[in-house]
Amino acid sequence: MLTVKAPAKINLTLEVLGKRPDGFHEVRSVIQAINLCDSLVFRLSDSIEFGSDNPDFVPKESLVSRAAALLQQASGCSKGAKIEVEKRIPLSSGLGGDSSDAAAVLLGLNELWPPRLKPANLLELAPRLGSDVAFFLYGGTARAEGRGEVVTPLPSLPRKWVVLLMPPLRRMEEKTRQLYGRLKPSHYSDGQITDRMVVGLTRGAVSSSMLFNTFENVAYDFFPKLKVYKKHFLKLGADHVHLAGSGPALFTLLEDKAKAEDLYTRCKDQGMECYLADTLSSINRL
């Protein structure tokens, strides 16, 4: 039996530089892994089977099934595995849970099945699954460019506490694609916001005022009542509330654990779906 953790992520910056000739968008982003994790448990078997403790998680509609099939094809391995996905990251939240689970499948099965592929081979497979999968093969703090698949590890963000608020909004099909479609050229930037964040990380001086996500230009109109939840989050004591990825999850960063715990408790007492986590240091997952 093998267990692999699949952490969620937040985008410290998320810039869109423009539309590419291939129809995708060119992005520049600093991504941070956080200690809110799914767990994937692997056992050798004759065939590939998935299970989950979350009835709303459908493996055949997830990247995890594609990741297993892709690695099996690339490695030439005829073995199988039973994979149990224990979900803690909320679905369709902007926290990257599906991409992280896919990366965990690549890492776990590569450990379980002979012959083991080299890290470079896994990184070649990742973009075929999704733009964020390559980041989750690294973890920690990293800059993402291109479609998001060109990843450069960065110095770790000084430890911060993260309070996440997940508004009870219905899941939307192709949410991220729709949000990209709503962006206008005026929402594009030149990457300097991300570059400043990289400099701040190098110097160990990062503040919440440096965070940026261009999807905030369109998300508050796209998600019904998201503005209401942001205002309530602020009213409960959050500072500098930001959208997580393409949303609708919202988050705030705090340096003081006690303040983070107090805010988390306030949100829980209001009956809101919320999570308390901390940022993860860069580690070598490959």
Secondary structure, DSSP 8 states (H G I E B T S, - for coil): -EEEEEEEEEEEEEEEEEE-TTSSEEEEEEEEEEEEEEEEEEEEESSEEEEES-TT--GGGSHHHHHHHHHHHHHT---EEEEEEE--S-TTSSS-HHHHHHHHHHHHHHHHSSS---HHHHHHHGGGT-TTHHHHHH-SEEEEEETTTEEEE-------EEEEE-------TTHHHHHHHH--GGG---SHHHHHHHHHHHHT---GGG-EETTHHHHHHHSTTHHHHHHHHHHTT--S-EE-TTSS-EEEEES-HHHHHHHHHHHHHTT--EEEEEB-------
